Amino acid sequence: MTPTDLSLALYDLVLALAERRRSAGAEVELALAPGDVTLERPKLREHGDWASNIAMRIAKPFGQNPRELAGELAEAIAGLDGVASAEVAGPGFINIRLEAAAAGALAKTIVEAGAEYGRSDSLAGSVINLEFVSANPTGPLHIGHTRWAALGDSISRVLRAAGAEVANEYYINDAGNQMEIFGASVLAAAKGEPTPEGGYPGSYIADLATRVLEREPKLAELDHDVALHTATEIAYELQLAEIRASLERFNVHFDVWTSERRLHARGDDGLNDIDTALGRLRAQGHVYDADDAVWVKTTDFGDDKDRVFVRGNGVPTYFAADAALYLDKGDRGFKHKIYLLGADHHGYVHRLKALAGAAGDDPERDIEVLIGQLVSVNGAKLSKRAGNIIELDDLQAWLGTDALRYTLGRYPADSPLTIDPEILQRRTNDNPVFYVQYAHARTSAVARNAAASGVDRSSFAPELLTHETESALLGALQEFPRIVAQSAELREPHRVARYVEELAGLYHRWYDNCRVLPLGDEPVGELHRTRLWLNDATGQVIRNGLGLIGVSAPERM
């Protein structure tokens, strides 16, 4: 019996009890949906497998003492197939213990579900645009981008696992002054001239210049404006390709790459997306002209000040491009937008929410702005190429993708993080990623050794899984779908990382106490085969959990 089966059965019992009350003449106004009947794991195993507070939640419409109501429900629950006992605790909690066979049946369910186990439709119907990283294409990705990349990708994975339709979007900031400075820096390096004042430092600029000259050997002979445009465009193309490659190596995939330039590009009618956005906002009554500039009344939607859309010189602001992109996302069918921004972008929260309001959306429902905190690495060296940053590529080469992704994934985004490379490079249990991956590798080794010893999954007797470590392991395996759904709902994939660590610990304890392989000349029995199901189910769940945070599940270590 899965938690979903049990909660639905409890829901039916509540409805039946309400109907009996009405038949007896009582007025019971009960507004209850199946999703309102939730189960939790008791903190102490001796309290049972599951606990429910449903009696306390419905006591008022029933007009009854919660503990008395819980007693009636507990009696009915105890009569369900697969339930060993149901007891009332405290002011009205119901502690439920499953029969061994009902609890153990989950092992087969997991193995047969495979990669689908843990997935749900809790967010089905949600169409979400998730924007993250969005670094300027003027240099390599650095340590800050590394955290946002890992976090954003993991959020996307858990959202999809909960049934949401998600598009990962990278907004390429390829317009404006920084691109001109970038191009001027590359051109100066190509000509052997000093870096212009305020230009980009680092040997990566010289590397780009060399590659630009390979594509355009006569760059120095061109008119300055033509040479600057040529150097900018080629270097931009090369740098963006490096960013894409770095992210793919980091197991981060983007579905949409949106260029800021596209928003500024004018069509045959002479208008661009920014002009169109301005017209739409003006038509809704949220735009006014003052001091030779064009403004949006974002204070009407909680912003601390109105925002300039077009400056007095006719040049649109960054806010104008943000507005055009926001409306463009809605036009592409994304009702819900999530932005993941760095620690220095707190000022954008009210600005973007106000923009959503001005666009006719609900700022509290249709847009989320998540702010991540800073990350540092003890002993990390600044990039030799970039000079003043720690590059993603260098971190990846030093610590490995799995170690980085797992470490960045196991902490809440809003907490500052310092990574200890010494721990991440250890092959010991105090290294969390090793601890979890080793548990998975151990499940694979057990499966291989079982096959060599003649133990297979040809039969299954879940009632035999009675050891206390088996009960604990099965209890944790039951939790996985809830953990995934909760991680998606709260945008907190670190819950999955913490979960698989706990599961790995329970598996290691089970491994130390319960044998899958027969000893000596002992014949292969039902218990061995059934335990192999449990072993393989645990491996599957660890694999599924690691996949949600972009980490591999090795079969050998």
C-alpha positions in Angstrom: 0.0 0.0 0.0 1.5 3.3 -1.1 0.9 6.6 0.8 -1.3 7.7 -2.1 -3.4 4.6 -1.7 -3.7 5.1 2.0 -4.6 8.8 1.8 -7.3 8.1 -0.8 -8.7 5.4 1.4 -8.7 7.7 4.4 -10.5 10.4 2.2 -13.2 7.9 1.4 -13.6 7.0 5.0 -14.1 10.6 5.9 -16.7 11.1 3.2 -18.5 8.0 4.4 -18.5 9.1 8.0 -19.9 12.5 6.9 -22.7 10.9 5.0 -23.6 8.7 8.0 -23.8 11.9 10.1 -26.1 13.5 7.6 -28.3 10.4 7.4 -28.7 10.7 11.2 -29.9 14.3 10.8 -26.6 16.2 11.5 -25.5 19.1 9.4 -22.0 18.5 8.1 -20.7 21.1 5.6 -17.5 19.5 4.5 -15.3 21.0 1.8 -12.6 18.5 1.4 -10.6 17.4 -1.7 -8.4 14.2 -1.9 -5.3 16.3 -1.8 -6.3 17.8 1.6 -5.9 14.4 3.2 -2.1 14.2 3.7 0.1 11.7 5.6 3.4 12.3 7.4 6.1 10.1 8.6 6.2 10.0 12.4 9.4 11.3 13.9 9.7 8.1 16.0 9.4 4.8 14.2 7.6 3.1 17.1 4.7 5.4 16.4 4.0 3.6 13.2 4.5 4.1 9.4 2.2 7.1 8.8 0.4 9.7 10.8 -2.6 11.9 9.9 -4.0 15.1 11.4 -7.3 14.8 9.4 -9.4 14.5 12.5 -8.3 17.8 13.8 -8.8 19.5 10.4 -12.4 18.3 10.1 -13.5 18.4 13.8 -15.2 21.8 13.4 -17.6 20.9 10.5 -18.3 17.6 12.2 -19.0 19.5 15.5 -17.1 16.9 17.4 -14.1 16.6 19.7 -11.0 15.9 17.5 -9.8 13.0 19.6 -13.2 11.3 19.6 -13.5 11.8 15.9 -9.9 10.4 15.5 -11.0 7.3 17.4 -13.9 6.6 15.0 -11.6 7.1 12.0 -8.8 5.0 13.6 -11.3 2.1 14.0 -12.3 2.3 10.4 -8.7 2.6 9.2 -7.7 -0.5 11.2 -10.2 -2.5 9.1 -8.5 -1.6 5.8 -6.7 -4.3 3.9 -3.0 -3.9 4.5 -3.3 -1.9 7.8 -2.0 -3.6 10.9 -3.2 -1.0 13.4 -4.4 2.6 13.8 -4.1 4.4 17.1 -5.0 7.8 18.4 -2.3 10.0 19.8 -2.2 13.5 21.4 -5.1 15.8 20.6 -6.3 13.8 17.6 -3.4 12.5 15.5 -3.9 9.0 14.0 -0.8 6.8 13.9 -1.1 4.0 11.3 1.0 0.9 11.0 1.0 -1.2 7.9 1.2 -5.0 7.6 4.6 -6.2 6.5 3.2 -7.4 3.2 1.5 -4.2 2.4 4.6 -2.1 3.2 6.9 -4.5 1.4 4.8 -4.5 -1.8 6.3 -1.1 -2.5 9.6 -2.7 -3.5 8.1 -4.4 -6.5 6.1 -1.2 -7.3 9.3 0.8 -7.5 11.2 -1.7 -9.6 8.4 -2.0 -12.1 7.9 1.8 -12.2 11.6 2.4 -12.8 12.6 6.0 -13.7 8.9 7.0 -13.3 8.8 6.3 -9.6 8.7 9.6 -7.8 7.0 11.5 -10.6 3.5 12.8 -10.2 0.9 15.1 -11.7 0.8 17.5 -8.7 1.7 20.4 -11.0 0.1 19.1 -14.1 -1.3 22.0 -16.2 1.4 24.4 -15.1 3.3 26.0 -18.0 6.4 27.6 -16.6 9.2 29.7 -18.1 12.3 29.4 -15.9 15.1 32.0 -16.6 18.5 31.6 -15.0 22.2 32.3 -15.5 21.7 34.8 -18.3 25.3 36.0 -18.1 26.7 38.6 -20.4 28.5 36.9 -23.4 31.6 39.0 -22.7 33.6 36.4 -20.7 33.6 32.9 -19.3 31.1 31.7 -16.7 32.3 32.1 -13.2 31.6 30.6 -9.7 28.5 32.7 -9.2 27.0 31.5 -12.5 27.9 27.9 -11.4 25.5 28.0 -8.4 22.6 29.6 -10.4 23.2 27.0 -13.2 23.0 24.0 -10.8 20.1 25.4 -8.9 18.1 26.5 -11.9 18.6 23.2 -13.7 17.6 21.2 -10.6 14.5 23.3 -10.1 13.5 22.6 -13.7 14.0 18.9 -13.2 11.8 18.6 -10.1 9.1 20.8 -11.7 9.0 18.5 -14.6 8.9 15.5 -12.3 5.8 17.0 -10.7 4.1 17.2 -14.1 4.8 20.8 -15.0 5.7 21.9 -18.5 8.9 23.9 -18.2 11.1 25.8 -20.6 14.6 26.8 -19.4 15.5 30.1 -20.9 18.8 31.9 -21.1 18.5 35.6 -21.8 21.6 36.7 -23.7 22.5 40.3 -22.7 24.2 41.0 -26.1 23.1 44.6 -26.5 24.4 47.8 -25.1 27.6 49.4 -23.9 29.2 46.2 -22.4 29.3 44.6 -25.9 31.0 47.6 -27.4 33.6 47.5 -24.6 34.1 43.8 -25.2 34.5 44.3 -28.9 37.0 47.2 -28.4 39.0 45.0 -26.0 39.3 42.2 -28.5 40.1 44.5 -31.4 42.9 46.2 -29.3 44.4 42.8 -28.5 44.2 41.8 -32.1 46.2 44.9 -33.1 48.6 44.5 -30.3 47.4 47.6 -28.6 46.8 48.2 -24.8 43.4 47.3 -23.4 41.2 50.4 -23.6 40.3 52.2 -20.5 37.5 50.3 -18.7 38.0 47.3 -21.1 38.0 43.6 -20.2 41.2 42.2 -18.8 42.4 38.6 -18.9 44.2 36.4 -21.3 40.9 35.1 -22.7 40.6 38.3 -24.6 44.0 37.7 -26.2 42.8 34.1 -27.0 39.7 35.4 -28.6 41.7 38.0 -30.6 43.9 35.2 -32.0 40.8 33.2 -33.0 39.2 36.3 -34.6 42.4 36.9 -36.6 42.2 33.3 -37.8 38.8 34.1 -39.2 39.6 37.6 -40.4 43.4 37.8 -41.1 43.1 41.3 -42.5 41.2 42.8 -39.5 43.8 45.5 -38.9 43.5 46.7 -42.5 39.8 47.4 -42.2 38.2 50.7 -41.5 38.0 51.1 -37.7 34.2 50.9 -37.4 34.1 47.9 -39.7 37.0 46.3 -37.8 35.3 46.9 -34.4 32.0 45.4 -35.7 33.8 42.4 -37.1 35.8 41.8 -34.0 32.8 42.2 -31.8 30.6 39.8 -33.8 33.2 37.0 -34.2 34.3 37.2 -30.5 30.7 37.2 -29.4 29.9 34.1 -31.4 33.0 32.4 -30.0 32.4 33.4 -26.4 28.7 32.4 -26.5 29.7 29.0 -28.0 32.1 28.5 -25.0 29.3 29.4 -22.6 27.0 26.9 -24.2 29.6 24.2 -24.1 30.5 24.9 -20.4 26.8 24.6 -19.4 26.3 21.3 -21.4 29.4 19.8 -19.7 27.8 20.8 -16.4 24.6 18.9 -17.3 22.6 22.1 -17.7 20.4 22.4 -20.8 18.5 25.4 -22.0 15.5 25.1 -24.3 15.4 28.7 -25.3 18.3 31.2 -26.0 16.8 34.7 -26.3 18.9 37.5 -27.6 18.4 41.0 -26.3 19.4 42.2 -29.7 16.2 40.6 -31.1 14.1 42.8 -28.8 15.8 45.8 -30.3 15.7 44.7 -34.0 13.2 46.6 -36.1 10.8 44.9 -38.5 9.6 46.0 -41.8 7.1 48.3 -40.1 10.0 50.1 -38.3 9.0 48.8 -34.9 10.7 46.5 -32.6 9.5 44.4 -29.6 10.3 47.2 -27.2 8.1 49.6 -29.1 5.4 47.1 -29.2 5.7 46.5 -25.4 5.5 50.2 -24.8 2.4 50.5 -26.9 0.7 47.7 -25.0 1.5 49.2 -21.6 0.4 52.6 -22.8 -2.9 51.2 -24.0 -3.5 49.8 -20.6 -3.0 53.2 -19.0 0.3 52.5 -17.3 2.6 54.9 -19.3 3.1 58.6 -19.0 5.5 61.2 -20.4 7.6 63.5 -18.2 10.9 65.3 -18.2 11.5 64.3 -21.9 11.3 60.7 -20.9 8.7 57.9 -21.1 7.8 56.3 -17.8 5.8 53.3 -16.5 3.7 53.8 -13.4 5.2 50.8 -11.6 4.4 52.4 -8.2 0.8 51.4 -8.8 1.9 47.8 -8.4 4.2 48.1 -5.3 7.4 49.4 -6.8 9.3 52.0 -4.8 9.5 54.4 -7.8 8.2 54.6 -11.3 10.6 53.3 -14.0 12.0 55.1 -17.0 11.2 53.1 -20.2 12.7 55.5 -22.8 15.3 58.1 -21.8 15.2 61.7 -23.0 17.7 60.9 -25.7 15.4 58.2 -27.1 17.4 55.3 -26.0 15.4 52.5 -24.2 16.5 51.4 -20.7 17.3 47.9 -19.5 13.9 47.9 -17.9 12.3 48.4 -21.4 14.1 45.3 -22.6 12.9 43.4 -19.5 9.3 44.5 -20.2 9.5 43.4 -23.8 10.9 40.0 -22.8 8.3 39.6 -20.1 5.4 40.2 -22.6 7.1 38.0 -25.2 7.2 35.1 -22.7 3.4 35.5 -22.2 2.9 35.6 -25.9 4.7 32.3 -26.2 2.2 30.7 -23.8 4.0 31.0 -20.5 1.5 32.0 -17.9 4.0 31.5 -15.0 7.4 33.0 -15.1 10.3 32.2 -12.6 13.4 34.3 -12.5 16.5 33.1 -10.6 18.8 36.1 -9.9 22.0 36.6 -8.1 22.5 38.0 -4.6 23.1 41.6 -6.0 19.7 41.7 -7.7 17.4 42.3 -4.8 16.3 45.5 -6.4 14.8 43.6 -9.3 12.2 41.8 -7.2 9.7 44.7 -6.9 10.6 45.9 -10.3 9.7 42.7 -12.0 6.6 42.1 -9.9 5.4 45.6 -10.8 6.0 44.9 -14.4 3.8 41.8 -14.2 1.0 43.9 -12.7 1.4 46.5 -15.4 1.2 43.7 -18.0 -2.2 42.6 -16.6 -0.9 39.6 -14.7 -1.2 38.8 -11.0 2.2 39.7 -9.4 1.6 37.3 -6.5 0.7 34.3 -8.7 2.2 34.7 -12.2 5.8 35.7 -11.4 8.4 34.5 -8.9 11.8 36.1 -8.4 14.2 33.8 -6.5 17.4 35.3 -5.1 20.4 33.1 -4.7 23.2 33.8 -2.3 26.9 33.9 -2.9 29.2 30.8 -3.0 32.9 30.6 -2.4 35.5 27.8 -2.6 38.3 27.4 -0.1 41.6 27.4 -1.9 40.2 28.1 -5.3 42.6 30.0 -7.6 41.5 32.9 -9.8 41.3 32.1 -13.5 44.6 32.5 -15.4 42.6 33.4 -18.4 40.1 35.8 -16.9 42.4 37.1 -14.2 39.8 38.2 -11.6 37.3 35.4 -11.4 37.0 31.7 -10.6 35.9 30.0 -13.8 33.2 27.3 -14.0 35.5 25.2 -16.3 38.4 25.4 -13.8 36.1 24.3 -10.9 34.7 21.5 -13.0 38.2 20.2 -14.0 39.3 20.5 -10.3 36.4 19.0 -8.4 34.3 17.2 -11.1 30.7 17.8 -12.3 29.1 15.4 -9.8 30.8 16.9 -6.7 30.0 20.4 -7.8 26.4 19.7 -8.8 25.7 17.7 -5.6 27.2 20.2 -3.2 25.5 23.1 -4.8 22.2 21.2 -4.9 22.1 20.2 -1.2 21.8 23.7 0.3 18.9 26.2 0.1 19.5 28.9 -2.5 19.1 31.7 0.0 22.0 30.5 2.3 25.6 31.6 1.6 27.8 28.6 0.8 31.4 27.8 1.2 32.7 24.7 -0.5 35.5 22.7 1.0 37.4 21.0 -1.8 39.3 18.8 0.6 36.1 17.0 1.7 34.8 16.8 -1.9 37.9 15.0 -3.1 37.8 12.3 -0.3 36.5 8.9 -1.0 35.1 8.5 2.5 31.6 8.7 4.1 32.1 12.3 5.2 32.0 13.3 1.6 28.2 13.5 0.9 28.3 12.9 -2.8 30.6 9.9 -2.4 28.4 8.5 0.4 25.3 8.6 -1.8 27.0 7.4 -5.0 28.7 4.6 -3.1 25.3 3.4 -1.8 24.1 3.2 -5.4 27.2 1.4 -6.5 26.7 -1.0 -3.6 23.1 -1.8 -4.8 24.6 -2.5 -8.3 27.3 -4.8 -6.8 24.7 -6.7 -4.8 22.6 -7.2 -8.0 25.7 -8.4 -9.9 26.7 -10.8 -7.1 23.1 -12.0 -6.8 23.0 -12.9 -10.4 26.3 -14.8 -10.1 24.8 -16.7 -7.0 21.6 -17.7 -8.7 19.4 -15.1 -6.9 16.9 -13.5 -9.1 13.5 -11.7 -8.9 11.5 -14.7 -10.1 9.3 -14.6 -6.9 8.3 -11.9 -4.4 7.1 -12.5 -0.8 6.8 -9.0 0.8 5.5 -10.4 4.1 9.0 -11.7 4.7 10.5 -8.1 4.9 10.1 -7.9 8.7 13.5 -6.8 9.9 13.5 -3.4 11.6 16.0 -2.0 9.0 13.7 -3.2 6.2 10.8 -1.4 7.8 12.8 1.8 8.0 14.1 1.4 4.5 10.7 0.8 3.0 9.3 3.8 5.0 11.9 6.1 3.4 11.3 4.7 -0.1 7.6 5.5 0.4 8.5 9.1 1.0 10.2 9.8 -2.3 7.2 10.9 -4.3 6.2 13.3 -1.6 9.7 14.7 -1.3 9.8 15.3 -5.1 6.4 17.0 -5.2 7.3 19.2 -2.2 10.6 20.2 -3.7 8.8 21.2 -6.9 6.1 23.1 -5.0 8.6 25.0 -2.9 11.3 25.3 -5.6 13.8 23.6 -3.2 15.7 20.8 -4.9 18.0 20.6 -1.9 15.3 18.5 -0.2 16.0 15.7 -2.8 19.7 15.8 -2.0 19.1 15.6 1.7 16.6 12.8 1.2 19.0 10.6 -0.8 21.6 11.0 1.9 19.1 9.7 4.5 18.1 6.9 2.1 21.8 5.9 1.6 22.3 5.7 5.4 19.3 3.5 5.8 20.4 1.3 2.9 23.9 0.9 4.4 22.4 -0.2 7.7 20.1 -2.6 6.0 23.0 -4.0 4.0 24.9 -4.7 7.3 22.0 -6.6 8.8 20.1 -8.3 6.0 21.7 -10.7 3.4 20.6 -10.9 -0.2 23.1 -13.7 -1.0 22.8 -17.1 0.6 25.6 -18.2 3.0 27.8 -21.1 2.1 25.7 -24.0 0.8 22.4 -22.4 1.9 19.8 -22.8 -0.9 18.4 -19.7 -2.5 15.0 -19.0 -0.9 12.1 -16.6 -1.1 13.7 -14.2 1.4 16.8 -13.8 -0.8 14.7 -13.1 -3.9 12.5 -10.7 -2.1 15.4 -8.8 -0.6 16.8 -8.5 -4.1 13.7 -6.6 -5.0 14.2 -4.3 -2.1 17.9 -3.8 -3.0 17.0 -3.0 -6.6 14.2 -0.7 -5.6 16.6 1.3 -3.4 19.1 1.6 -6.2 16.3 2.9 -8.5 15.2 5.6 -6.1 18.8 6.7 -5.4 19.3 6.9 -9.2 16.1 8.8 -9.7 17.0 11.2 -6.9 20.5 11.9 -8.2 19.1 12.5 -11.6 16.9 15.3 -10.3 19.9 17.2 -9.2 22.0 16.4 -12.3 24.3 13.9 -10.7 25.3 10.5 -12.1 24.7 7.2 -10.3 27.8 5.1 -11.0 27.5 1.3 -10.9 31.1 0.8 -9.8 33.3 3.0 -7.6 
